[in-house]
Amino acid sequence: MTTATAAGAATAARPATLAQALTRALRDAMAADPAVHVLGEDVGALGGVFRVTDGLAAEFGEDRCTDTPLAEAGILGTAVGMAMYGLRPVVEMQFDAFAYPAFEQLVSHVARMRNRTRGAMPLPLTIRIPYGGGIGGVEHHSDSSEAYYMATPGLHVVTPATVADAYGLLRAAIASDDPVVFLEPKRLYWSKDAWDPEEPTPVEPVGRAVVRRPGRSATLVTYGPSLPVCLEAAEAARAEGWDLEVVDLRSLVPFDDETVCASVRRTGRAVVVHESGSFGGPGGEIAARVTERCFHHLEAPVLRVAGLDIPYPPPMLERHHLPGVDRVLDAVGRLQWEAES
């Protein structure tokens, strides 16, 4: 790369937020394909609660970026019909727990349509759901509901943790002929990274994890809002002489056994970190898959660091509920003790 080219690239790649990358992904998808429609509560004139759809109604018209009534079951049911007739609807649920009234539509129709029609009718439908904690939200505004969607056969479930992935994964989700639950970490909406919106970094197809930090002592398996916590814990662990590898799943369904198990076989130890509750949460399934496939490589049991098994607490207690660096390091320390005992 010449000096001039490098300077141009540095100028083009400027700080952008995860929310801005999502907005650009929606805009580019709508510009590329007139079948892409956005619908949800306040997505038009207001631009969404988190302003992710800001400007889309003005650019593409209210027929393609449509404000809906406050009726989640009706929103998703409408999107099912749109997808059946050849459109590619992108639904926004305002908050994680607001999506529950639409759960019957999701389980009974969205997840089953391809199977019900023996593959004759795919359902190219994307359901965007802001999820997780870290913003001091009250009840019904900060749930970690990914386990519900993971346990529903027929759905793809993805969640970005970086600016580049926010763009690439959302474009991939909208292009998919299968229904995708797209979980957006609320606490990361305003996280920034250098990113060129004119040349967005492509990501691999939905279903591929990525190693964010290589290491040798243990593997931290995580996704979405817990990725920054794990990266911070990995840096802090250096003081203890631990070299932690961090794997960002990006896709919960399909699950990338290959990348995760390759990492665990290298390190011999694994901790799964997520905000969802421990009992019945994603970590149990991940731990089981790792144990089944890597049993003879494990030097200690697979551990989990998760949210507490309680309804989401009030904002003042949120810091006790969410996994933090200290809890992650405590689990890594237990791994070392288990291996030595």
N, C-alpha and C positions, 0 to 999 in steps of 0.2 A: 504494500500500500504506500503510495506516495505521500509526502508531507501534506500536500493540498487536499488529497482525498481523505487523509486521516483527520485533518482540521474540519473538513465538511461533515464527516461522520460525527465528530464530537459536537458540532453545532446542532446537527439534526437530532441526536440522541440527547434529549433534555429531560429533566425530572417530570414524571407524570404519575398520577395516582392510579390505584387499581380501579376506582370508579370511572375515571376518564377512559381507561382502556376498555372497560365494559361498554361505555357509551359508544366508543369508536367501533367496537365489534358489531354492535347493533346497527349503527349507521351504515357500515360497510356491507353488512349482510342484506339490509333493506335496499341499498343501492344496487347490489349485484343481482338480486332476485326479487321481482315484484310479488312473489308468493309469500314473502316474509311479512307477517303482520305482528304488531306488538299490541297487547291488550292487558288491562288491569286497572286497579283503582288509582286514580290520580296520575296515570302515566303520561297523559297528554299535556294539558295546560300547565300543570304544576311541575311536570318532569320527574315524578316519582318522589317518594319520601326522601330517598338518598340522592335524588337528582341524576340517577343513572340514565333516564330516558329524556333528559333535558334537550330540547331543540328538535326532537324527532317529529313531533306533530307539526311544527312549523315547516319543516323541510319536506315531509312526505304526506302531510294531510291527516285529518282526523280519521279518515277511513282506514288508514294503515297504522296509526298510533292512537288507539281508541280508549277513552275513559269508560269504565264500566260501573254498574251499580256495586254497592257493597254486598256482594253475594258470591263468595268464593266457589261454591258448588256450581253456580250458574256460569261463572267465568270459565272454569275448567270444562264444564259440559259444552259450552259454546266452542271452545278451542278444539275439543274432540271432533265436533261436527265439521269445523273448518279444515282440520287435518284430513278427515275422511274425504273431503271434496277437493283435495289437492293443494291446499295452502300449507304454509309452514308457520303456524302461530307460535309466538313467544309470549308466554304468560308471566306476569309479575305478581307474586304474592307479597304484600307489603312487609310482613314479618313472618318468621318461622311458625309461630303458634297460630297465626291467622290462617294458615293453610289447612288446618285440621278439618274445617267444614267441607273442604273439597276432597277429603281423603276417600270417601266412598266412590267418587268418580274416578279417582286415581287407581284404586285397587280393582274396581269392578269393570272398568272400561279401558282406561289408558294403558294399563299394564297387560291387558289380555287381548287386545284387538288383533294383533298379528297372529297369535296362537288360535284365537277364536275363528279366524278366517283362513286358517291353514296357510298363512304367509301371503295371502292374496291382498291384504290391506295393511300395509305398514302405517305407522302413525308418527309422522315427522313433527313432533311437538316438544318444545323446550319449556320447562317450568322453572323460572328463576325464583329462588327463595333466599332472602337474607337470613343468615342463621348465626347462632353462637352468641357468646357474651362479650364482655370487655368494653361495653359502652354505658354501663350503669342503667340498663333498661329495666323496667318493671316487669311483673309477670305477664306472659303472653308476648313479650318483645325480645326474649333472649334464649329461646329454647335451642338445644342441640338435638335435632330430630332425625339425624341421618340414619339411625338404626332402623326406623320404620321403613324408610325407602329401600335400604339395603335388603331388608327381609321380604320385599315384594318382587317376586319373579316377573321379569318382563321389562324392568326399568333399568336404565343406565343412571349411575349416580356419580357426579364429578364435582370437584371443588378446587378452585384455584387458590394459590397462596402468594403468587407474585404478579406483578404488573403484566409481564409478557404472557404468562399463562392465562390471565384473565381474558386477554384478547383471543389468544389462540384456542383455548378450550371452548369459549363461547361460540366462536366461529365453527369449530368442529361439531359442537352440540347442535347448532341450528342446521348444519348440513346433514346431520344424521337422519336416517329414515326410521330410527327407533326413538321412542320417547326418552328424554333425558331430564332428570331432576338436577338442576344446576344450582348448587349451594354456594352462596356468596358470603364469605366471612365478614360480618358487619364491622368488626374492629379493624379490619384491614382495608376498608374502603379508602381511607385517607393515607395509607402507606405509599411511599414514593420510591421510584427507581428510575434510572436513566432508560428511556425508551423512545424509539423513533416511530411515531404513528404513521409515517409515510412508508416505512419499510418494517412492518411489525414482524417480530421473530416468530416463525412458525413453530408449532409444537407437534409432537408425534400424535397419531390418532388417539382418541379416547381409549383408555385402558393401559397406559404406560406410566409407570412411576419413574422417578429420577433421583439420583443420589445428589443431594445438595452440598454435602460435605463428606469427603472420604475420611475414614478412620479405621483403627485396628482393634480397639478395646471392646467395643460393644456397638450395636446398631440401635438407633432411635428411629422407630417407625411412626410416622405422623402424617398430618394433612391439615390443610386449611389454616384456621386461626392458631393452631398449636405449633406451626412450623417456626415462627420467630422465637417462641419459647425454647424449642429444642436447639435451635442454632445458638441462642444465648447460653443455654446450659452446656453445649459442647465447648464453647469458648471458656466458660468458667471451669470446666472439668480439667482443663490443661494444668491448672494449679495442683490438682490431685494426681497428676501423671496419667490421666485417662485420655485416650484419643478416640473420640466418639464419631461414628459415622451417622449421618442423618439422611433418611430416605423420605422423600415427599411422595405420598401415594398418588396425589392428583385425581386418580380415579378409584372410587370405592367399589363400583361395579361397572365394567369388568375389573377384576382384581389382578394385579401384576405379580403373580407368584414368582416369576422368573427373577425379576430385579430384587424383590424383597429377600427371597431365599438365597440368592447369590451373595447378598450382603451378609446375611446371618451366618452362612457357611464360612465366610472369611473371618468374622469376628468371634463367633461362638457364643454370643450373648445378644439378647434383644429386649428392649422395652418399648411397649406401644403407648403412645401419648395422645390423648384426645379429650375434648371438653365434655363429650357425652358421658352419661353415667356409666359406671363400671359394670353393674349387673345387667346382662342382656345387651350390652353395648357393643360397638364395632370391635373393640379390643379383644373380646372373647373369641370371635370368629377369626380374627387375624392371628391371635396366639395359637389357636388350634391348627390353623393351616401351616404356620411356621413349625410347630412341634411335629406334625405329621410328616412334613417334608424334610426337616433338618434335624431330626431327633439325634442321630449319631454325631452331629457336629456341635450340639449344644453342650456348653460347660455349666449351665445353670438354667433353671426354669425361665420361661418367658414371663416377664412381669408387665403390669399395666399401671399407668398413671392416668387417672381420669377424674371427671367431675364427681361430686358426691351423689349418692343415690337418693336424692330428694327433689321435690319440685324446685324450680329455679328460685333462688333466694332473693331477698330485697337487695337493692343496689349496694347498701353499706356492707353487706356480707359477701358480695360477689368475689372479693379477693381470696376468701377462704375456700370458695367453691371451685374456682378454676385452677387447673394444674399450673404450677409455677416452676421456676428454675430450681428452687430448693427441693421440691418434691421429686423432680426428675433426677437430680443428683443423688438424693436419698435412695431411689430405686437402683441407680447404677452402682452405688455403694453396696447395696444388698446383693447385687449380682456378683460382685467381687468376693463378698463373704461366702456366698453359696458355693462358688467355685473353689474356694480355698478350704472349706470345712469338710 
